[in-house]
Amino acid sequence: MRAARALLPLLLQACWTAAQDEPETPRAVAFQDCPVDLFFVLDTSESVALRLKPYGALVDKVKSFTKRFIDNLRDRYYRCDRNLVWNAGALHYSDEVEIIQGLTRMPGGRDALKSSVDAVKYFGKGTYTDCAIKKGLEQLLVGGSHLKENKYLIVVTDGHPLEGYKEPCGGLEDAVNEAKHLGVKVFSVVSVGIKDVFDFIPGSDQLNVISCQGLAPSQGRPGLSLVKENYAELLEDAFLKNVTAQICIDKKCPDYTCPITFSSPADITILLDGSASVGSHNFDTTKRFAKRLAERFLTAGRTDPAHDVRVAVVQYSGTGQQRPERASLQFLQNYTALASAVDAMDFINDATDVNDALGYVTRFYREASSGAAKKRLLLFSDGNSQGATPAAIEKAVQEAQRAGIEIFVVVVGRQVNEPHIRVLVTGKTAEYDVAYGESHLFRVPSYQALLRGVFHQTVSRKVALG
């Protein structure tokens, strides 16, 4: 046990030092962030609350540990323009369970959560740890994030009683098995306290049951049981950092590959919707998004330095309304020149003819793109197009496909003509290839969401891979 405690700081320090704090600006958890949900399960039973005089002194140390732990839950840059963000809540228990506060976004809710913990009055009765764990699981599932792998229960207890106690909620083993089934990992943070009074043995069966879903080996079994000789040790800075760092190591985030690489020459066109339903402000947002994509494409790696990557940006609206006009449209390799051309685009603000726009781009590729280049089109559309039918869209898409153009579609908002969108993505009216659609169709709830987090990286990576 001593060796394990000595090695733990060395193993975890790298994760802790690499996780630099970001400015504490309150904001909602964006879907691109990597959220971690923590719920503290605090034992305020008789063996803790009434062990020493003045009664409740050890509970105060548990509360201090929890508050200092909460102070360590700060946003940290993860990678690819994402943050590791925290949601935390707490309960305390004896022979009843009381929610201190539900899951709250850190750091904005930090002070409120700490104040709620500070206000806890101990129960000082029996120890129904199984009920407390199940209540904590409920809180994680109801109020937590969408990433089920990033959910943790931190059970702070003295490990008593060891046997012969009531388990009214199905028993400790059942509670921990439920956590395992739900993908929730359980820490047991145990203070041994007065060993000669309670004859507590670290690594006992009950302790191993609690921690069997933890993160590191303990007593030869899977799990993380952090045992301290007394409650004062819970407040050591190194100990607090080690527990937080262990979660940092274990957490799972969606795997976004930051860089993109082209394995062949590529000509990419970004086709922006300039119709009246978009609005001038939203059109400006799509221009900013297009420039982010273009910069990613033009600065991407190449397996062969001779491979050219070229980008064009086009705006479309009604029939015959495309800008720039065909005589001025060209593929560019210089980002500064392309960004200037995008900035100069004036919003057309007219009707919507997606079929005419597809025909325009198809002719452009046939005239300006070489046979060796991969041809990619990223089209903004909600599927609504004046006078268009699924059959007419199918014909326009298949004509583009015959020209070697691979089409990707960005859909913004919820006012969508779904049948038309499916044809735009696949070029088929009769059936929809779900797997193909997942890699060629991007949906965001609003134009503002285009610029959040790593969405531009996700889109550019999929377009580059094709």
C-alpha positions in Angstrom: 0.0 0.0 0.0 2.9 2.4 0.8 4.5 1.7 -2.5 1.3 2.3 -4.3 0.7 5.6 -2.5 4.3 6.6 -3.4 4.0 5.8 -7.1 0.6 7.4 -7.6 1.8 11.0 -7.6 4.6 10.2 -10.1 2.2 8.4 -12.5 -0.4 11.2 -12.4 1.6 14.3 -12.2 2.1 14.5 -16.0 -1.6 14.6 -16.6 -2.1 17.2 -13.9 0.6 19.6 -15.1 -0.5 19.2 -18.8 -4.0 20.2 -17.9 -3.6 24.0 -17.7 -6.5 26.1 -16.4 -8.6 28.0 -18.9 -10.2 31.4 -18.0 -13.2 30.8 -15.9 -16.0 32.2 -18.1 -19.4 30.8 -17.5 -21.0 29.2 -20.5 -23.1 26.3 -21.5 -21.5 23.0 -22.3 -21.3 22.9 -26.1 -21.6 19.6 -27.8 -18.0 19.8 -29.0 -16.6 20.1 -25.4 -15.6 17.0 -23.4 -17.8 17.0 -20.3 -17.1 15.0 -17.1 -19.8 14.4 -14.5 -18.8 13.9 -10.9 -21.2 13.2 -8.0 -19.9 13.2 -4.4 -21.4 10.6 -2.1 -20.5 11.7 1.5 -20.9 9.5 4.5 -22.3 11.4 7.5 -23.2 8.3 9.5 -22.6 7.6 13.2 -19.1 6.1 12.7 -18.0 9.4 11.0 -20.1 12.1 12.7 -19.9 10.8 16.3 -16.4 9.2 16.3 -14.7 12.2 17.9 -15.6 15.2 20.1 -16.7 17.7 19.2 -19.2 15.7 17.3 -19.2 16.5 13.6 -15.6 17.5 13.4 -14.7 14.7 11.0 -17.8 15.6 8.9 -16.3 19.1 8.6 -13.1 17.6 7.3 -15.1 15.6 4.7 -16.9 18.8 3.7 -13.5 20.6 3.4 -12.1 17.8 1.3 -15.2 18.1 -1.0 -15.0 21.9 -1.3 -11.3 21.8 -2.1 -11.9 19.0 -4.7 -14.6 21.2 -6.3 -12.0 24.1 -6.5 -9.8 21.8 -8.6 -12.6 21.3 -11.2 -11.5 23.9 -13.7 -11.9 23.9 -17.5 -8.8 22.5 -19.2 -7.9 22.7 -22.9 -8.2 19.2 -24.3 -7.2 19.4 -27.9 -8.7 20.4 -31.2 -10.3 23.6 -29.8 -12.1 21.7 -27.1 -12.2 22.0 -23.3 -12.5 19.4 -20.7 -15.4 20.7 -18.6 -16.9 19.6 -15.4 -20.4 19.1 -13.9 -20.5 18.3 -10.2 -23.1 17.6 -7.5 -23.3 16.0 -4.1 -25.3 14.1 -1.6 -24.8 12.9 2.0 -26.2 9.8 3.6 -26.6 7.8 6.7 -29.7 5.7 7.0 -31.3 8.2 4.7 -30.1 10.1 1.7 -30.2 13.8 1.1 -29.3 15.6 -2.1 -27.1 18.5 -1.4 -27.2 19.8 -4.9 -27.8 18.3 -8.3 -25.2 18.3 -11.1 -24.1 21.9 -11.8 -21.8 23.3 -14.4 -18.4 24.3 -13.1 -16.9 26.8 -12.6 -20.1 28.9 -12.8 -21.9 26.9 -10.1 -18.8 26.3 -7.9 -19.6 28.8 -5.2 -23.2 27.7 -4.9 -22.2 24.0 -4.6 -19.6 24.7 -2.0 -22.0 26.7 0.0 -24.5 23.9 -0.1 -21.9 21.4 1.0 -20.8 23.7 3.8 -24.4 23.9 5.1 -24.8 20.1 5.5 -25.9 18.8 8.9 -24.8 15.3 9.7 -27.3 12.5 10.2 -25.2 10.4 12.6 -27.2 7.2 12.3 -26.9 4.0 10.2 -24.9 3.5 7.0 -26.9 2.7 3.8 -24.2 3.0 1.2 -26.1 1.0 -1.3 -29.0 3.5 -1.3 -26.6 6.4 -1.5 -24.8 5.0 -4.5 -28.1 4.3 -6.4 -29.3 7.8 -5.7 -26.0 9.2 -7.0 -26.4 7.1 -10.2 -29.8 8.5 -10.6 -28.5 12.1 -10.4 -25.7 11.3 -13.0 -28.2 9.9 -15.5 -30.9 12.5 -15.1 -28.8 15.7 -15.0 -25.5 14.7 -16.7 -24.0 15.0 -20.1 -24.4 12.8 -23.1 -21.1 11.0 -22.7 -21.9 8.0 -20.5 -18.2 7.0 -20.1 -17.4 10.2 -18.4 -19.4 9.7 -15.2 -17.9 9.2 -11.8 -19.1 8.6 -8.2 -16.7 9.6 -5.5 -17.8 7.8 -2.3 -16.1 9.4 0.8 -16.6 7.0 3.7 -14.8 5.3 6.5 -15.7 1.9 5.3 -17.9 1.0 8.3 -19.7 -1.1 9.1 -18.1 -4.0 7.5 -20.6 -6.7 8.0 -24.0 -7.4 9.6 -25.7 -4.2 8.5 -28.9 -3.5 6.6 -28.9 -3.1 2.9 -32.4 -1.8 2.1 -31.7 -0.9 -1.5 -30.6 -4.3 -2.8 -27.1 -4.4 -1.3 -23.7 -2.8 -2.1 -22.8 -5.3 -4.7 -26.0 -4.8 -6.6 -25.5 -1.0 -6.5 -22.0 -1.3 -7.8 -23.0 -3.7 -10.5 -25.6 -1.3 -11.6 -22.9 1.4 -11.9 -20.9 -1.0 -14.0 -23.8 -1.7 -16.3 -24.4 2.1 -16.7 -20.7 2.8 -17.4 -20.3 4.8 -14.2 -16.9 4.5 -12.5 -16.8 4.5 -8.7 -14.0 5.8 -6.5 -13.9 4.9 -2.9 -12.0 7.6 -0.9 -11.6 6.1 2.5 -10.2 7.5 5.7 -9.1 4.7 8.1 -9.3 6.8 11.2 -9.0 5.0 14.5 -8.0 1.6 13.4 -7.6 0.0 16.8 -11.2 0.9 17.7 -12.9 -0.3 14.5 -10.3 -2.9 13.5 -10.6 -1.6 9.9 -8.5 -3.5 7.3 -7.7 -1.6 4.1 -8.6 -3.8 1.1 -11.5 -5.4 2.9 -14.3 -7.1 0.9 -16.7 -4.1 1.3 -14.0 -1.6 0.2 -13.2 -3.8 -2.8 -16.9 -4.0 -3.7 -17.2 -0.2 -3.7 -14.2 0.4 -5.8 -14.3 -2.5 -8.2 -15.3 -0.2 -11.0 -12.5 2.3 -10.4 -9.6 3.2 -12.5 -6.4 1.7 -11.1 -5.2 -1.6 -9.5 -6.0 -1.9 -5.8 -5.2 -4.9 -3.6 -4.7 -7.0 -6.7 -8.2 -6.3 -7.9 -9.5 -3.8 -10.5 -10.6 -0.5 -8.8 -9.4 2.6 -7.2 -9.4 2.8 -3.4 -7.5 5.7 -2.0 -6.9 5.0 1.7 -5.7 7.7 4.0 -4.6 7.1 7.6 -6.7 9.9 9.0 -9.2 12.6 7.8 -6.6 15.4 7.8 -4.7 13.6 5.0 -7.8 14.1 2.8 -6.9 17.8 2.6 -3.4 17.3 1.3 -2.9 19.1 -2.0 -1.0 16.2 -3.7 -3.9 13.8 -2.8 -6.5 16.1 -4.2 -4.6 16.7 -7.4 -4.0 13.0 -7.8 -7.6 12.0 -7.7 -8.5 14.8 -10.2 -5.6 13.8 -12.5 -6.7 10.2 -12.4 -10.1 11.2 -13.9 -8.2 13.4 -16.4 -6.3 10.3 -17.6 -9.4 8.0 -17.7 -11.9 10.3 -19.3 -13.0 9.6 -22.9 -13.8 12.2 -25.5 -14.9 11.9 -29.1 -11.8 11.4 -31.2 -11.3 14.3 -33.5 -8.2 14.2 -35.6 -6.8 17.7 -35.7 -4.7 17.7 -38.9 -6.0 16.7 -42.3 -4.0 15.3 -45.1 -4.8 14.9 -48.8 -3.5 11.8 -50.5 -4.2 13.1 -54.0 -4.9 16.5 -55.7 -8.3 18.0 -54.7 -10.6 20.6 -56.0 -13.2 21.7 -53.4 -16.1 24.0 -53.9 -18.1 25.5 -51.1 -21.6 26.4 -52.3 -23.3 29.0 -50.0 -27.1 29.5 -49.9 -27.8 33.2 -50.5 -31.6 33.0 -50.6 -33.9 35.3 -48.7 -34.8 32.6 -46.1 -31.2 32.7 -44.8 -31.0 36.4 -44.0 -28.0 38.7 -44.3 -26.7 38.2 -40.8 -26.7 34.4 -41.1 -25.1 34.7 -44.6 -22.2 36.6 -43.0 -21.9 33.7 -40.5 -21.7 31.2 -43.3 -19.0 33.3 -45.0 -16.9 33.2 -41.9 -17.4 29.4 -41.7 -16.4 29.0 -45.3 -13.2 30.9 -44.7 -12.4 28.6 -41.8 -12.9 25.6 -44.0 -10.9 27.1 -46.8 -8.0 27.8 -44.5 -8.0 24.2 -43.3 -8.0 22.8 -46.8 -5.3 25.1 -48.1 -3.0 24.5 -45.2 -3.5 20.8 -45.0 -0.8 18.2 -45.3 -0.1 16.3 -48.5 1.3 12.9 -48.9 2.9 14.2 -52.1 4.1 17.8 -52.1 3.1 18.0 -55.8 -0.5 17.5 -55.0 -2.5 20.7 -55.5 -5.4 21.5 -53.2 -7.6 24.2 -54.7 -10.8 25.8 -53.3 -13.6 27.9 -54.8 -16.5 29.6 -52.9 -19.8 30.2 -54.7 -23.1 31.8 -53.6 -26.4 30.7 -55.2 -30.0 31.9 -55.0 -32.6 31.8 -57.7 -32.3 30.6 -61.3 -29.2 32.0 -63.0 -28.2 33.7 -59.8 -24.7 32.5 -58.9 -21.8 34.6 -57.8 -19.2 35.0 -58.8 -20.3 34.6 -62.4 -18.7 31.8 -64.4 -16.2 34.1 -66.1 -14.8 35.2 -62.8 -15.1 31.9 -60.9 -11.8 30.0 -60.3 -10.1 27.6 -58.0 -7.6 29.3 -55.7 -4.6 28.1 -53.7 -3.9 31.4 -52.0 -5.9 31.7 -48.8 -5.6 35.5 -48.6 -7.0 35.9 -52.1 -9.8 33.5 -51.4 -10.7 35.2 -48.1 -10.8 38.6 -49.8 -13.2 37.2 -52.5 -15.5 35.8 -49.9 -15.5 39.0 -47.9 -16.5 40.9 -51.0 -19.6 38.7 -51.6 -22.9 40.6 -51.3 -25.9 38.7 -50.1 -28.2 38.0 -53.1 -31.4 37.8 -51.0 -33.7 36.2 -53.6 -35.3 32.9 -54.5 -33.8 29.4 -54.1 -32.9 27.1 -57.0 -30.6 24.4 -55.8 -30.9 22.4 -59.0 -29.7 25.3 -61.1 -26.8 25.8 -58.6 -25.8 22.2 -58.9 -25.8 22.4 -62.7 -23.7 25.6 -62.5 -21.1 23.9 -60.3 -21.1 20.7 -62.5 -20.3 22.7 -65.6 -17.5 24.6 -63.7 -15.8 21.3 -62.7 -15.9 20.0 -66.2 -14.2 23.1 -67.5 -11.8 23.9 -64.7 -10.9 20.7 -62.8 -8.4 18.1 -64.0 -9.1 14.4 -64.2 -6.6 13.5 -61.5 -8.1 15.8 -58.9 -10.7 14.6 -56.3 -13.8 16.7 -56.8 -15.6 17.6 -53.6 -18.7 19.9 -53.2 -19.9 21.2 -49.9 -23.4 22.4 -50.3 -25.5 24.5 -47.9 -29.2 23.7 -48.2 -32.3 23.1 -46.1 -33.8 21.1 -49.0 -36.3 23.8 -49.9 -36.2 24.9 -53.5 -38.8 26.6 -55.6 -40.5 24.2 -57.9 -38.1 21.4 -57.2 -39.2 17.8 -57.0 -37.2 14.8 -55.7 -36.9 13.5 -59.2 -35.5 16.7 -60.5 -33.0 16.9 -57.6 -32.0 13.3 -58.3 -31.3 14.1 -61.9 -29.1 17.2 -61.0 -27.2 15.2 -58.3 -26.6 12.3 -60.6 -25.3 14.6 -63.3 -22.8 16.0 -60.8 -21.9 12.4 -59.7 -21.2 11.5 -63.4 -18.8 14.4 -63.5 -16.9 12.8 -60.6 -18.2 15.2 -57.9 -18.7 13.9 -54.4 -21.4 16.0 -52.6 -21.5 16.9 -48.9 -24.5 18.8 -47.4 -24.7 21.2 -44.5 -28.2 21.6 -43.0 -28.8 24.5 -40.6 -31.9 24.7 -38.4 -35.0 22.4 -38.2 -37.2 23.8 -41.0 -35.9 21.1 -43.4 -37.4 19.3 -46.4 -36.1 16.0 -45.4 -36.9 14.0 -48.6 -35.1 16.6 -50.7 -32.1 16.5 -48.3 -31.8 12.8 -48.6 -31.7 13.0 -52.4 -29.1 15.8 -52.3 -26.9 13.6 -50.2 -27.2 10.3 -52.0 -28.7 11.1 -55.5 -31.4 8.5 -55.0 -35.1 9.0 -54.4 -35.9 5.3 -53.8 -33.6 4.5 -50.9 -31.4 6.3 -48.4 -28.0 4.9 -47.4 -27.7 5.7 -43.7 -24.0 4.9 -43.4 -23.2 7.1 -46.4 -25.4 9.8 -45.0 -23.6 9.9 -41.7 -20.3 10.8 -43.4 -21.8 13.2 -46.0 -24.5 15.1 -44.1 -23.8 17.6 -41.3 -26.6 19.1 -39.2 -26.4 22.1 -36.8 -29.3 23.7 -34.9 -28.4 27.3 -35.8 -26.1 29.4 -37.9 -24.2 30.4 -34.7 -23.4 26.7 -34.1 -21.4 26.7 -37.3 -18.7 28.7 -35.5 -18.6 26.8 -32.2 -15.9 24.5 -31.1 -14.5 22.0 -33.6 -17.4 21.7 -36.0 -15.3 23.2 -38.9 -12.6 20.6 -38.1 -15.2 17.8 -38.3 -16.5 18.9 -41.6 -13.1 19.6 -43.2 -11.8 16.2 -42.1 -14.7 14.3 -43.6 -14.6 16.3 -46.8 -10.8 15.7 -47.1 -11.2 11.9 -46.4 -14.1 11.6 -48.8 
